């Protein structure tokens, strides 16, 4: 009997030791997970709702240089200024291959020369025909005059001879009318032939002039002074690093109407930026902006929002175009310089806030994971306002501890069974 009691006591002691060890293990695991979970405290104070974005400098009144009509489907670039190179008004910026156009010009000039010779020949033929026909008219007029003289002597002639003279006069007059008609017809025919050849000549001249203008237009010059900003070539394959397009280069094949380069107005600068859709509600046209240019450290430039574009992009990264007009540009500015802009949209005093990473949203509700005796538990809050980095909320007290990451996701992370047990304990 005593042996059974002793064995029972030993069994109870072993079970108690196991239970105590399990409790220590759960507590240790809970402490480890809690230590690994990043947290922050709810703070109270002044919050500036600001929007920060990065863009690049562009000219406000940009002169865009495009590929002119070339008379062919495409043309190759034979001369191109370097990116950022300074040019004056009238300087050549880009030239295109004129081989085909030069050939077309020679063909048109040959056609023009042939047409000019055809006009000369038609005019000479007309003049020769006119001389011949006029001789026929003069000869017929002489015959009529002789017949008229013979008719005047009919009074002293016999009736038969008088009749013969009348018939001869009528015949001479008929030949004169025919000669005069022939002269008029041949003059009209000669004039028409000359006009046709002149029309052919004019067509050939127009073609030659048009090709000549095409050749002249294939040398694109700057209308204003500035720095050349080479444009991307959409016909070239993507450079998948950053999904950017290659710029137009010497030797590239381009197409009419395609932009090749631009020359920004050095007196009017803008910043072109892509801003996250979340900040769209904080921005408005004419809002004041502070700009810093990476290449000009230590200097801040005032500006204002000029325009807000449409939103585009994938669902996980929706952004919209924002144009910032600089109010006091610097002479050192160049196209493409990286610029940072900060827009203070609103200032809130004596409000409670947490970092935006600590705020979660689901089914239209905002909540945080608040630390309690049972672990980190979800707590609904009212979202007053938010920026990319801060969220102004109500429903919590200053000093409350909230998680900076989702505690429930700790279950999916690799770890020991003690950690899983600890998470189960947190969720009870």
C-alpha positions as CSV (number, residue, x, y, z in Angstrom):
1,X,0.0,0.0,0.0
2,X,2.8,2.3,0.9
3,X,4.5,1.5,-2.4
4,X,1.4,2.5,-4.4
5,X,1.2,5.8,-2.6
6,X,4.8,6.4,-3.2
7,X,4.5,5.7,-7.0
8,X,1.4,7.9,-7.1
9,X,3.2,10.8,-5.5
10,X,6.1,10.4,-7.9
11,X,3.7,10.4,-10.8
12,X,2.1,13.6,-9.6
13,X,5.5,15.2,-9.2
14,X,6.5,14.3,-12.7
15,X,3.2,15.6,-14.2
16,X,3.6,18.8,-12.2
17,X,7.2,19.3,-13.5
18,X,6.0,18.7,-17.1
19,X,3.2,21.3,-16.7
20,X,5.5,23.8,-15.1
21,X,8.0,23.3,-17.9
22,X,5.3,23.8,-20.6
23,X,4.2,27.0,-19.0
24,X,7.7,28.3,-18.9
25,X,8.2,27.3,-22.5
26,X,5.0,29.1,-23.7
27,X,6.0,32.2,-21.7
28,X,9.5,32.2,-23.1
29,X,8.2,31.8,-26.7
30,X,5.6,34.5,-26.2
31,X,8.3,36.8,-24.9
32,X,10.5,36.0,-28.0
33,X,7.7,36.7,-30.5
34,X,6.8,39.9,-28.7
35,X,10.4,41.0,-28.7
36,X,10.7,40.3,-32.4
37,X,7.5,42.2,-33.3
38,X,8.2,45.9,-34.1
39,X,6.0,48.2,-32.1
40,X,5.4,52.0,-31.7
41,X,3.5,54.2,-29.4
42,X,0.6,56.4,-30.2
43,X,1.7,60.0,-30.1
44,X,0.0,63.3,-29.7
45,X,1.1,66.6,-31.3
46,X,1.2,68.6,-34.5
47,X,1.0,66.7,-37.8
48,X,1.8,68.2,-41.1
49,X,0.0,66.3,-43.9
50,X,2.7,66.5,-46.6
51,X,3.2,64.9,-49.9
52,X,6.7,64.0,-51.1
53,X,7.6,62.9,-54.6
54,X,10.5,62.7,-57.0
55,X,10.5,63.9,-60.6
56,X,12.8,65.5,-63.1
57,X,13.3,69.0,-64.6
58,X,11.7,69.8,-67.9
59,X,11.3,73.0,-69.9
60,X,8.0,74.7,-69.5
61,X,7.7,76.0,-73.1
62,X,9.5,73.2,-74.8
63,X,10.4,73.3,-78.5
64,X,9.8,69.8,-79.8
65,X,11.9,68.6,-82.8
66,X,10.2,65.9,-84.8
67,X,11.1,63.8,-87.8
68,X,9.9,65.8,-90.9
69,X,8.3,64.3,-94.0
70,X,11.1,62.4,-95.8
71,X,9.3,61.1,-98.9
72,X,9.9,57.5,-97.6
73,X,8.6,55.2,-95.0
74,X,11.6,55.8,-92.7
75,X,14.9,57.6,-92.5
76,X,18.2,57.1,-90.7
77,X,19.8,59.7,-88.4
78,X,23.2,60.8,-89.8
79,X,23.9,63.6,-87.3
80,X,22.6,64.2,-83.8
81,X,23.7,66.5,-81.0
82,X,24.8,65.1,-77.7
83,X,22.3,65.1,-74.8
84,X,22.6,68.3,-72.8
85,X,24.6,70.0,-75.5
86,X,23.9,73.8,-75.8
87,X,22.7,75.2,-79.1
88,X,21.9,78.6,-80.4
89,X,18.9,79.5,-82.6
90,X,19.7,78.3,-86.2
91,X,22.1,75.6,-85.2
92,X,21.6,72.2,-86.7
93,X,20.3,69.7,-84.1
94,X,19.7,66.6,-86.2
95,X,20.1,65.5,-89.8
96,X,18.6,62.6,-91.7
97,X,19.9,60.4,-94.5
98,X,19.0,62.1,-97.8
99,X,20.3,59.3,-100.2
100,X,16.9,58.4,-101.5
101,X,15.7,62.0,-101.6
102,X,18.9,63.0,-103.5
103,X,18.1,60.3,-106.1
104,X,14.5,61.5,-106.3
105,X,15.7,65.1,-106.8
106,X,18.0,64.0,-109.7
107,X,15.1,62.2,-111.3
108,X,12.8,65.2,-110.9
109,X,15.4,67.5,-112.3
110,X,16.0,65.3,-115.3
111,X,12.2,65.2,-115.9
112,X,12.1,69.0,-115.6
113,X,14.9,69.4,-118.1
114,X,13.2,67.0,-120.5
115,X,9.9,68.9,-120.1
116,X,11.7,72.2,-120.8
117,X,13.0,70.8,-124.1
118,X,9.6,69.5,-125.0
119,X,8.2,73.0,-124.5
120,X,10.9,74.5,-126.7
121,X,10.2,71.9,-129.4
122,X,6.5,72.5,-129.2
123,X,7.0,76.2,-129.5
124,X,9.4,75.8,-132.5
125,X,6.9,73.4,-134.2
126,X,4.1,75.8,-133.7
127,X,6.1,78.7,-135.1
128,X,7.0,76.6,-138.2
129,X,3.4,75.6,-138.7
130,X,2.3,79.2,-138.3
131,X,4.8,80.4,-141.0
132,X,3.6,77.8,-143.4
133,X,-0.1,78.5,-142.8
134,X,0.4,82.2,-143.1
135,X,2.1,81.7,-146.4
136,X,-0.9,79.8,-147.6
137,X,-3.1,82.7,-146.5
138,X,-1.0,85.3,-148.2
139,X,-1.0,83.2,-151.4
140,X,-4.8,82.9,-151.3
141,X,-5.1,86.6,-150.7
142,X,-3.0,87.3,-153.9
143,X,-5.2,84.9,-155.9
144,X,-8.3,86.8,-154.7
145,X,-6.9,90.1,-155.7
146,X,-5.9,88.8,-159.2
147,X,-9.4,87.3,-159.6
148,X,-11.0,90.6,-158.6
149,X,-9.0,92.5,-161.2
150,X,-10.1,90.0,-163.9
151,X,-13.7,90.5,-162.8
152,X,-13.4,94.2,-163.3
153,X,-12.8,93.6,-167.0
154,X,-16.0,91.6,-167.5
155,X,-17.7,94.6,-169.1
156,X,-15.5,94.3,-172.2
157,X,-15.4,90.5,-172.1
158,X,-17.9,88.1,-173.5
159,X,-20.5,86.5,-171.3
160,X,-18.6,83.3,-171.2
161,X,-15.3,84.9,-170.2
162,X,-17.1,87.1,-167.6
163,X,-18.7,84.0,-166.1
164,X,-15.3,82.2,-166.0
165,X,-13.8,85.2,-164.2
166,X,-16.7,85.2,-161.6
167,X,-16.2,81.5,-161.0
168,X,-12.4,82.0,-160.6
169,X,-13.0,84.8,-158.0
170,X,-15.4,82.7,-156.0
171,X,-12.9,79.8,-156.0
172,X,-10.1,82.2,-154.9
173,X,-12.3,83.6,-152.1
174,X,-13.1,80.0,-150.9
175,X,-9.4,79.1,-150.8
176,X,-8.7,82.3,-148.8
177,X,-11.4,81.4,-146.3
178,X,-10.1,77.9,-145.9
179,X,-6.5,79.1,-145.5
180,X,-7.6,81.6,-142.8
181,X,-9.6,78.8,-141.0
182,X,-6.6,76.5,-141.3
183,X,-4.4,79.3,-139.8
184,X,-6.7,79.7,-136.8
185,X,-7.0,75.9,-136.3
186,X,-3.3,75.3,-136.4
187,X,-2.6,78.3,-134.2
188,X,-5.0,76.8,-131.6
189,X,-3.5,73.4,-132.0
190,X,0.1,74.7,-131.6
191,X,-0.9,76.8,-128.5
192,X,-2.6,73.7,-127.0
193,X,0.5,71.6,-127.6
194,X,2.7,74.2,-126.1
195,X,0.4,74.5,-123.0
196,X,0.4,70.8,-122.5
197,X,4.2,70.7,-122.5
198,X,4.3,73.7,-120.2
199,X,1.9,71.9,-117.8
200,X,4.2,68.9,-117.9
201,X,7.1,71.3,-117.2
202,X,5.3,72.9,-114.3
203,X,4.5,69.5,-112.8
204,X,8.2,68.5,-113.0
205,X,9.2,71.8,-111.5
206,X,6.8,71.4,-108.6
207,X,8.1,67.8,-108.0
208,X,11.7,69.0,-108.0
209,X,10.9,71.9,-105.7
210,X,9.0,69.6,-103.3
211,X,11.9,67.1,-103.2
212,X,14.3,70.0,-102.7
213,X,12.3,71.3,-99.7
214,X,12.1,67.7,-98.3
215,X,15.9,67.6,-98.4
216,X,16.2,71.0,-96.8
217,X,13.7,70.0,-94.1
218,X,15.7,66.8,-93.3
219,X,18.2,69.2,-91.6
220,X,16.4,70.2,-88.4
221,X,17.6,73.4,-86.8
222,X,16.8,74.9,-83.4
223,X,14.5,77.9,-83.4
224,X,15.5,79.0,-79.9
225,X,18.7,78.6,-77.8
226,X,18.9,76.0,-75.1
227,X,20.1,72.5,-74.1
228,X,19.2,69.5,-76.2
229,X,17.2,66.9,-74.5
230,X,17.1,63.7,-76.6
231,X,13.8,61.8,-76.6
232,X,13.3,58.0,-76.1
233,X,12.9,55.9,-79.2
234,X,9.6,53.9,-79.0
235,X,10.7,51.7,-81.9
236,X,13.6,50.3,-79.9
237,X,13.1,47.3,-77.6
238,X,12.5,47.9,-73.9
239,X,15.5,48.1,-71.6
240,X,13.9,46.0,-68.8
241,X,16.0,47.6,-66.2
242,X,13.5,50.1,-64.8
243,X,11.3,49.6,-67.9
244,X,12.8,52.6,-69.6
245,X,13.2,53.2,-73.3
246,X,16.5,53.8,-75.1
247,X,17.0,57.3,-76.2
248,X,17.3,58.1,-79.9
249,X,20.8,57.5,-81.2
250,X,22.9,58.2,-84.2
251,X,22.1,55.7,-86.9
252,X,18.6,54.9,-85.6
253,X,15.8,54.5,-88.1
254,X,12.9,56.9,-87.4
255,X,9.6,57.7,-88.9
256,X,7.8,60.9,-89.9
257,X,6.2,62.8,-87.0
258,X,8.3,61.0,-84.3
259,X,9.8,63.3,-81.7
260,X,13.6,63.2,-81.7
261,X,14.7,65.9,-79.4
262,X,13.4,68.9,-77.4
263,X,14.9,72.2,-76.4
264,X,13.4,73.5,-73.1
265,X,12.9,77.1,-72.5
266,X,15.6,78.2,-70.1
267,X,13.4,80.9,-68.7
268,X,10.6,78.5,-67.7
269,X,11.2,75.3,-65.8
270,X,8.9,72.7,-64.5
271,X,9.1,69.4,-62.5
272,X,7.4,66.4,-64.0
273,X,6.6,63.9,-61.2
274,X,4.5,60.7,-60.8
275,X,2.6,60.8,-57.4
276,X,0.9,58.0,-55.7
277,X,-2.9,57.8,-56.0
278,X,-3.3,57.9,-52.2
279,X,-2.1,61.5,-52.1
280,X,-4.4,62.7,-54.9
281,X,-6.9,64.2,-52.4
282,X,-4.3,66.3,-50.7
283,X,-3.3,68.2,-53.9
284,X,-4.8,71.0,-55.9
285,X,-3.8,73.3,-58.7
286,X,-1.8,76.5,-57.5
287,X,-0.8,74.8,-54.2
288,X,2.6,75.9,-53.0
289,X,5.5,73.5,-53.4
290,X,9.1,73.4,-52.2
291,X,11.6,71.8,-54.6
292,X,15.1,70.7,-54.1
293,X,17.4,69.7,-57.0
294,X,19.7,66.8,-56.3
295,X,22.5,68.3,-58.5
296,X,22.1,71.7,-56.6
297,X,22.4,70.7,-52.9
298,X,21.5,73.0,-50.2
299,X,19.2,75.1,-52.3
300,X,15.4,75.2,-52.2
301,X,13.2,76.5,-55.0
302,X,9.6,77.7,-54.6
303,X,6.9,76.6,-57.0
304,X,3.3,75.8,-57.4
305,X,1.2,73.0,-58.9
306,X,0.5,73.7,-62.5
307,X,-1.6,70.7,-63.5
308,X,-2.7,67.3,-62.2
309,X,-3.1,64.5,-64.8
310,X,-5.0,61.3,-65.0
311,X,-4.3,58.2,-62.8
312,X,-2.7,55.2,-64.5
313,X,-0.6,52.1,-63.7
314,X,-1.3,48.7,-62.2
315,X,-3.6,48.2,-59.2
316,X,-0.7,47.9,-56.8
317,X,1.0,51.1,-57.9
318,X,-1.5,53.6,-59.2
319,X,0.0,57.0,-59.9
320,X,-0.9,60.3,-61.6
321,X,1.1,63.0,-63.4
322,X,1.8,66.2,-61.5
323,X,3.4,69.3,-63.1
324,X,5.1,71.8,-60.8
325,X,5.9,75.3,-62.1
326,X,9.2,76.7,-60.6
327,X,8.9,80.4,-59.7
328,X,12.6,81.2,-59.3
329,X,14.6,78.9,-61.6
330,X,18.4,78.9,-61.5
331,X,20.9,79.2,-64.4
332,X,22.6,75.9,-63.4
333,X,19.4,73.9,-64.1
334,X,19.5,71.4,-66.9
335,X,16.8,69.1,-68.4
336,X,16.5,65.8,-66.7
337,X,17.9,66.8,-63.4
338,X,16.4,64.7,-60.5
339,X,14.2,66.9,-58.2
340,X,12.5,66.2,-54.9
341,X,9.3,68.1,-54.1
342,X,7.5,68.5,-50.8
343,X,3.9,69.8,-50.6
344,X,2.4,70.7,-47.2
345,X,-1.2,70.1,-47.7
346,X,-2.6,70.5,-44.2
347,X,-1.4,71.1,-40.6
348,X,-3.3,69.5,-37.6
349,X,-2.6,70.5,-34.0
350,X,-3.0,68.3,-30.9
351,X,-4.0,65.2,-32.6
352,X,-3.1,61.5,-32.0
353,X,-1.2,59.7,-34.7
354,X,0.7,56.6,-35.6
355,X,3.0,55.7,-38.5
356,X,1.0,54.7,-41.6
357,X,2.6,51.2,-41.4
358,X,0.7,50.6,-38.1
359,X,-2.7,51.3,-39.6
360,X,-4.7,48.6,-41.4
361,X,-7.9,48.7,-43.4
362,X,-10.4,46.0,-44.1
363,X,-14.0,46.1,-45.3
364,X,-14.0,49.9,-45.2
365,X,-12.8,49.9,-41.5
366,X,-9.5,51.1,-40.1
367,X,-7.9,49.3,-37.2
368,X,-4.6,48.7,-35.4
369,X,-3.1,45.9,-33.4
370,X,-3.2,47.2,-29.8
371,X,-1.0,45.6,-27.1
372,X,-2.9,44.2,-24.2
373,X,-2.5,41.6,-21.5
374,X,-3.6,38.9,-24.0
375,X,-1.2,40.0,-26.7
376,X,-1.8,42.2,-29.7
377,X,-5.5,42.5,-30.4
378,X,-7.2,44.3,-33.3
379,X,-8.8,47.6,-32.3
380,X,-11.0,49.7,-34.5
381,X,-10.1,53.4,-34.8
382,X,-11.4,56.4,-36.7
383,X,-9.1,57.6,-39.5
384,X,-9.1,61.4,-39.5
385,X,-6.4,62.0,-42.2
386,X,-3.3,60.3,-43.5
387,X,-0.2,60.9,-45.6
388,X,2.3,58.5,-46.9
389,X,4.1,58.3,-43.6
390,X,1.6,59.4,-40.9
391,X,-2.0,58.5,-40.0
392,X,-4.1,60.8,-37.8
393,X,-6.6,58.7,-35.8
394,X,-9.0,58.9,-32.8
395,X,-10.0,56.1,-30.5
396,X,-6.7,55.5,-28.8
397,X,-4.8,57.1,-26.0
398,X,-1.4,58.7,-26.2
399,X,1.2,56.2,-25.2
400,X,-0.7,53.1,-26.3
401,X,1.5,50.5,-27.9
402,X,0.6,49.2,-31.3
403,X,2.2,46.7,-33.7
404,X,4.1,47.9,-36.8
405,X,3.4,44.7,-38.6
406,X,0.6,42.2,-38.6
407,X,1.0,39.8,-35.6
408,X,-1.1,37.1,-37.2
409,X,1.4,36.8,-40.0
410,X,3.9,35.5,-37.5
411,X,2.1,32.1,-37.6
412,X,3.3,31.6,-41.2
413,X,6.9,32.3,-40.5
414,X,9.3,29.4,-39.9
415,X,10.0,28.7,-36.2
416,X,9.8,26.3,-33.4
417,X,6.7,24.7,-32.1
418,X,7.1,26.8,-29.0
419,X,6.6,29.9,-31.2
420,X,3.4,28.4,-32.7
421,X,2.2,27.6,-29.2
422,X,3.0,31.1,-28.1
423,X,0.9,32.6,-31.0
424,X,-1.9,30.3,-30.0
425,X,-1.6,31.6,-26.5
426,X,-1.7,35.2,-27.8
427,X,-4.9,34.6,-29.7
428,X,-6.8,33.1,-26.8
